[in-house]
Amino acid sequence: MSPVNPFDDAATARVVVDDSGTLREWNEGARLLLGHPAADVVGRPAAELLADGDDTPPGPEDERWSGTLALRHRDGHTVSVWVLATRRPSTDGGPGAWLAVTPLDRGPDQPTDPLVGAALTQSPCATMIFDDQLRLRGVNDACARLLGLPPDLVRGLRPTDLSGRPQNAELEQRMGEVLATGRPYDLHSHFKAVGETRAHPWLVRVAPLTDTEGQVRGVCATAHDFSEQHLARERLYLVNDASVRIGTTLDVTRTAQELADVCVPALADFVSVDLLDPQDHGAEPASVSPPVGLRRTAHRSVNPGSPEAVAEPGQLHVYPAGSPQAECLVAGQAIVAAVSFGDLERWLEWDPVRLRRVEEYGVHATMSVPLQARGTTLGVAVFTRFRRPYPFTHDDVLLAEEVTARAAVCIDNARRYSREREATLTLQRSLLPRWLPPTAAVEAASRYLPAARSGVGGDWFDVIPLSGMRVAMVVGDVVGHGIQASATMGRLRTAVRTLADIDLTPEELLTHLDDLVVRLSEESGDDRAGEVGATCLYAVYDPVSRRCAMARAGHPAPVLVPPAGPPRQVELPSGPPLGVGGLPFESAELELREGSVLALYTDGLVESRERDADAGQVLLCEALAIAVDSLDAACDRVLRTLLPSGSSTDDVALLLARTRGLPAGQVATWDIPADPSLVAPVRKQVLEQLSAWALLEASFTAELVVSELVTNAIRYGAPPIRLRLIHDATTLICEVSDSNHTAPHLRRARTWDEGGRGLLLVAQLTQRWGSRHTSEGKTIWAELGLLDEE
């Protein structure tokens, strides 16, 4: 059943008059009432139809007018009718108009109308009865008070005749659907009834009215004041929203901002969150006693840019005794102030700037709520209203206290986490290299980025100078996060440096490191066995041969950027992660041209929730393919490309090393026959070479060191014996190699011993010395420092 067009309804006289007083529409009901056809009156002033002495028509500021008018009939006599006029806003932004209506057929009186009698008997609240043409058949007393119109005079009108509000148009549409389907409908609306000071929620229930045969003959609309239920629902929604949106991160500032965001505009028009300054990062806040220093941490307003804010985030303000912020912290409970209570100005007497801001923006109510968690006072949240016209109620206070209590726990968690994170970061920084040592083998740059949310992990990197101008580069990743992972990382880094100092090959070093991780896992306890694990990549580069040997334990393979050519991932055997135990590691060796760049990194750089490791490898190669001025700039470009947000869910360690080659002119090699009588000619050749290198200032020491090392190799070693001198700007290295695998050791010779003083002499004359095993035997080396000519 579809209702007819209301303007074509002849049972009601309807006319439209624009703001200039000109008639714009005239329906058939108006013609039946006054006899004028539409063509005679449309476009003419409506005042021509008024008889003298009639009521004053509505003014431009009114939304509704009703009263009795004396109108001129076409045949000349006067017709006295009751008229209801409602303003109709323009849909295109132009001037509005008025709809004037009067019912011609009000239907039977209420006592004789069974529909009206049944509805009025069954309805518990404000009730309106409409027939199948959506004409009003009757209202009860409660509804008449809401309408503010005489019940007998409005019978015969439609909902849109009663008011031009959008709510009436929606009500008429829904009633038409109920007539057509026979199914009831609940309409939630928000409007201000006649005589009320403000709009509030309503629940309008539209139900079909049927006869004894089940045919729909009309509809009944009952209106319920839904304010309390609506407020309860909003409060429940706000509490639920707060539990979801507050505390998404372990960041104090972010959590405070989430509190302000949740409460605007749901609870207040402006919310500020000020926290007490801790004594140090993450420490317990100081005790509260006025004056109180509070630092603005976050705020939010319904106005863009928060122009009503007195303090900016990060600013510290001191609140004296008598201020609501200080008083609520001391009392430990919320303090509400409002213009209607007469105490808002008194609370703000201490700060004329705030008082002027209150007057400027029309602030009429504030509520200061302390932030407390686990017996600790953290700060205060201030809720302000200036757009909402009513003050805070007792229920608002309870709601604010519940939301701030949830937020305070989250802020306290973030504060405690910040303290632990800072301690872990301090430990991590102390365990990582503070600077990369300069070497003749590589130019290096590095970056370390701790995880944003899961806490500091066990990623590490290192550059370790080795004998013979060689250098070791290592990158590792300990499983887990927190202080335990950082401590384990420190132990592994120390172990790597110790193992590197005895010049183990990459695969041997990883084998020893694997044994250490297995022992660490066993030491953690039977119930936690296997928890300690790590991955590692270890590489050794020799600038003389320009070859690099490397091995990995479950770690991503490095990326090589040759001097000319695209970056590529190095093909390297993948060993098991450290801690598995019992499985071998394999190494690979490749030749690197001078100027090649090796990129060593942890998986946090290339893996994320948005992409897999393969996609990250592609991005890494693209970032490294772009030429930059320095390795530091290359590190920054890599991080910007792979981590555009500036943070990662996992730790990130990145080490870039550009290889250098030692020129052949800086290396001299001699094969030494196993004849003690040839030691003197060897010393002479060494002096000649030092003279050619202009290193005569080191000739005396070098001659003694070479003599001792070559003599020991001839006496205790096995052929072939080789002597090699290597030098750069600051160091001269003497190396003697033989095929005997037995390494010498330093001891203190007794008075009557004929030998045993050679290595002691070498140790006293050089910066450092040592031995390393090779596949052919061993090498004894010693480093001499060269004097700076400047």
VENBELPE-V573413 format. One record per backbone hydrogen bond with DSSP energy under -1.0 kcal/mol. CO is the residue of the C=O (numbers start at 1). NH is the residue of the N-H. E is the energy in kcal/mol with one decimal. If there is no record, write none. Layout:
# VENBELPE-V573413
co={CO	CO}
nh={NH	NH}
e={E	E}
This chain:
# VENBELPE-V573413
co={5	6	11	11	13	14	15	16	16	17	18	21	22	23	25	27	28	29	30	31	34	37	38	41	44	45	46	47	49	59	63	65	67	69	70	71	73	77	79	81	83	84	85	86	88	96	97	98	99	100	101	102	110	113	114	115	116	117	118	119	126	127	128	129	129	130	131	135	136	138	140	141	142	143	144	146	150	154	157	158	158	165	166	167	168	169	170	171	172	173	174	175	176	177	178	185	187	189	191	193	200	201	202	203	204	205	206	207	209	209	211	215	218	219	220	221	222	224	226	227	228	229	230	231	232	233	234	235	236	237	238	239	240	241	242	251	252	253	254	255	256	257	258	259	263	263	269	270	271	272	273	273	274	275	280	292	294	295	296	298	300	303	306	312	315	317	319	320	323	324	325	326	327	328	335	337	338	343	344	348	351	352	353	354	355	356	357	358	364	365	366	367	368	369	371	371	373	376	378	379	380	381	382	383	384	384	385	385	393	394	395	396	397	398	399	400	401	402	403	404	405	406	407	408	409	410	411	412	413	414	415	416	417	418	419	420	421	422	423	424	425	426	427	428	441	443	445	447	449	456	460	462	464	467	470	471	472	473	474	475	476	477	482	483	484	485	486	487	488	489	490	491	492	493	494	495	496	497	499	500	505	506	507	508	509	510	511	512	513	514	515	516	517	518	519	522	528	533	534	535	536	537	538	539	540	541	542	543	546	547	548	549	550	551	552	553	558	559	560	561	568	575	577	578	588	590	593	596	597	598	599	600	602	603	611	612	613	614	615	616	617	618	619	620	621	630	631	632	633	634	635	636	637	638	639	643	648	652	653	654	655	656	657	658	659	663	664	666	668	670	673	675	676	678	679	680	681	682	683	684	685	686	687	688	689	690	691	695	696	698	699	700	701	702	703	704	705	706	707	708	709	710	711	712	713	718	721	722	723	724	725	726	730	731	732	733	734	735	736	737	738	750	757	758	759	760	761	762	768	770	772	777	778	779	780	781	782	783	784}
nh={8	9	104	105	102	27	100	24	25	98	21	46	18	43	16	31	32	33	34	35	74	40	42	44	23	48	49	50	72	62	87	85	83	81	51	79	76	73	71	69	67	101	65	99	97	19	88	17	86	15	84	13	113	117	118	119	120	121	122	123	223	140	221	137	138	219	134	131	156	129	144	145	146	147	148	194	154	157	136	161	162	169	170	171	172	173	174	175	176	177	178	179	180	181	182	206	204	202	200	196	191	226	189	224	187	222	185	220	217	218	214	211	209	130	207	128	205	203	230	231	232	233	234	235	236	237	238	239	240	241	242	243	244	245	246	255	256	257	258	259	260	261	262	263	267	268	302	384	300	382	297	298	380	295	283	319	317	275	314	273	271	306	309	315	296	294	292	323	327	328	329	330	331	332	368	366	343	347	348	351	355	356	357	358	359	360	361	363	339	385	337	383	335	381	378	379	376	373	276	371	274	369	272	367	269	270	364	365	397	398	399	400	401	402	403	404	405	406	407	408	409	410	411	412	413	414	415	416	417	418	419	420	421	422	423	424	425	426	427	428	429	430	431	432	660	658	656	654	652	482	476	474	472	470	466	541	464	539	462	537	460	535	486	487	488	489	490	491	492	493	494	495	496	497	498	499	500	501	504	503	509	510	511	512	513	514	515	516	517	518	519	520	521	522	523	525	531	479	578	477	553	475	551	473	549	471	546	662	592	542	590	540	588	538	575	536	570	599	568	597	560	554	580	534	550	548	596	659	561	657	559	655	605	607	608	616	617	618	619	620	621	622	623	624	625	634	635	636	637	638	639	640	641	642	643	646	452	449	602	447	600	445	598	443	595	666	667	727	725	723	675	678	679	682	683	684	685	686	687	688	689	690	691	692	693	695	694	698	699	702	703	704	705	706	707	708	709	710	711	712	713	714	715	716	717	739	672	737	670	735	668	733	786	728	784	726	782	724	780	722	778	753	761	762	763	764	765	766	783	781	779	774	738	772	736	770	734	767	732}
e={-1.2	-1.0	-2.6	-1.7	-1.6	-2.0	-2.7	-3.6	-1.3	-3.0	-2.2	-3.0	-2.3	-3.0	-1.7	-1.5	-2.3	-1.6	-2.6	-2.7	-2.6	-1.2	-2.5	-2.3	-2.7	-1.2	-1.7	-1.3	-2.5	-1.1	-2.2	-3.7	-3.2	-2.6	-2.7	-3.5	-1.7	-3.2	-3.3	-3.1	-2.0	-2.5	-2.9	-2.8	-2.0	-1.2	-3.6	-2.5	-2.2	-2.2	-2.7	-2.6	-1.3	-2.3	-2.5	-2.3	-2.6	-1.6	-2.0	-2.4	-2.1	-1.7	-2.7	-3.7	-1.2	-2.4	-1.9	-2.2	-2.9	-2.6	-2.2	-1.9	-1.4	-2.5	-2.3	-1.5	-1.2	-1.9	-3.2	-1.3	-1.1	-1.4	-2.3	-2.3	-2.5	-2.0	-2.6	-2.4	-1.9	-1.6	-2.2	-2.4	-1.8	-2.5	-2.8	-3.2	-3.3	-2.9	-1.8	-2.0	-1.6	-1.6	-2.6	-2.3	-3.5	-2.2	-2.7	-3.0	-3.2	-1.2	-1.8	-2.0	-3.0	-2.7	-2.7	-2.3	-2.7	-2.5	-2.6	-2.9	-2.5	-2.4	-2.6	-2.7	-2.4	-2.5	-2.6	-2.6	-2.5	-3.0	-2.6	-1.9	-1.3	-2.9	-2.1	-2.4	-2.3	-2.2	-2.0	-1.7	-1.8	-2.6	-2.2	-1.5	-2.6	-2.1	-2.0	-2.7	-2.2	-2.5	-2.6	-1.6	-2.9	-3.0	-2.4	-3.3	-2.9	-2.3	-3.7	-3.1	-2.6	-2.0	-1.5	-2.4	-2.7	-2.9	-2.9	-1.8	-2.7	-2.3	-1.5	-2.3	-2.8	-1.8	-2.8	-3.1	-1.4	-2.0	-1.3	-1.5	-1.9	-2.3	-2.0	-2.3	-2.0	-2.3	-2.0	-2.0	-2.7	-2.5	-2.6	-3.1	-2.2	-3.0	-3.3	-1.1	-1.9	-2.4	-3.0	-3.1	-2.7	-3.0	-2.1	-2.3	-2.2	-1.8	-2.2	-1.2	-1.9	-2.2	-2.4	-2.8	-2.6	-1.9	-2.5	-2.7	-1.8	-1.8	-2.4	-2.9	-1.7	-1.8	-2.9	-2.7	-2.5	-2.5	-2.7	-2.8	-2.7	-2.6	-1.9	-2.3	-3.4	-2.6	-2.0	-2.6	-3.1	-2.5	-2.3	-3.1	-3.2	-2.0	-1.4	-1.9	-3.0	-3.2	-2.9	-2.5	-2.2	-4.4	-2.6	-2.3	-3.1	-1.2	-2.8	-2.8	-3.1	-2.6	-2.0	-2.4	-2.4	-2.2	-2.1	-2.9	-2.4	-2.4	-2.2	-1.9	-2.4	-2.8	-2.1	-2.1	-2.7	-2.2	-2.2	-2.9	-2.8	-1.6	-1.2	-1.7	-2.8	-2.1	-1.6	-2.2	-2.4	-2.3	-1.8	-1.8	-2.1	-2.1	-2.1	-2.5	-2.2	-2.0	-2.3	-1.4	-2.1	-3.0	-2.3	-2.3	-3.3	-1.9	-2.3	-3.0	-2.5	-2.0	-2.2	-2.2	-2.6	-2.4	-2.3	-3.2	-2.6	-2.7	-1.1	-1.2	-2.7	-2.8	-2.2	-2.5	-3.4	-1.6	-1.4	-1.4	-2.6	-3.0	-1.9	-3.0	-3.0	-2.2	-1.9	-3.2	-1.8	-2.5	-1.8	-1.9	-2.4	-1.8	-2.0	-2.4	-2.3	-2.2	-2.4	-2.3	-1.4	-1.7	-2.4	-2.1	-2.2	-2.3	-2.2	-2.3	-2.2	-2.6	-2.4	-1.9	-3.2	-2.7	-1.6	-2.2	-3.0	-2.3	-2.8	-2.4	-2.1	-2.0	-1.7	-1.7	-2.9	-3.2	-2.4	-2.0	-1.3	-1.7	-2.2	-2.1	-2.2	-2.2	-2.3	-2.1	-2.1	-2.4	-2.1	-2.1	-1.7	-3.3	-1.1	-1.7	-1.4	-2.5	-2.7	-1.8	-2.6	-2.9	-2.2	-2.3	-2.6	-2.8	-2.0	-2.3	-2.1	-2.4	-2.4	-3.2	-1.4	-2.4	-2.8	-2.8	-3.0	-2.6	-2.4	-3.6	-2.4	-2.1	-3.2	-2.1	-1.9	-2.8	-2.9	-2.4	-2.2	-1.4	-2.0	-2.4	-2.8	-1.7	-1.8	-1.5	-2.8	-2.8	-2.3	-2.4	-1.9	-2.2	-2.7	-2.2	-2.6	-2.6	-2.6}
